[in-house]
């Protein structure tokens, strides 16, 4: 079991981040949704900032467009997750380079596919 933060979590059923949250829970992981909106997502309290999560994050899976990722870069580095998954459409070379310079593993892949194929 891993502690998995979901940056860009959404309560909307059709969103990939919502589908990923459900599948992560099905696979036994503890999820920490990060959303700009307060409340719960799929019955799990959400956080507005990754820095508010009080446990070590094994994996941060990203569902935020690249042009918004610079706003999160310092907080991600401070949280120092074990790895960061940049899902399709979130790829960012500046973020990838910065994270790797801080010895944070970066994977460009789909969390849903990784979970369904046993690669997570």
C-alpha positions, 0 to 999 in steps of 0.5 A: 500500500502506498500513500498517493496524492492526486494533484488536480483531484475532481469530484466529477465522475467523468474526470480521469483523476476521479477514476484514478482515485477510485482505482487506487482505493480498489488497489488498496492505496491510501489516497490524498486528493488535492483540489482547489475546492474544500470538501470531500471527493469520493468520501475522502477529505480533500486538501488544498495544498500538498504541504497540508498532507501530514504523511510521507507521499510515496507517489504524486499523480498529476492531473493539472495542465502544464501551464499551471504546474509552475504554481505547484513546483515549490510545494511538490519539491518541499513534499519530496514525494517518492515519485511523480507521475505526469499523466497524459496532457500534464507533461512539463519539461521544466517541472520534470527537470526541476524534480529530477534535480532534487532526486525525485523520480518522474514518470510520464505515464497514465496512472489508470493504465499503470494500475490496470497492468500491474505497473504501478 
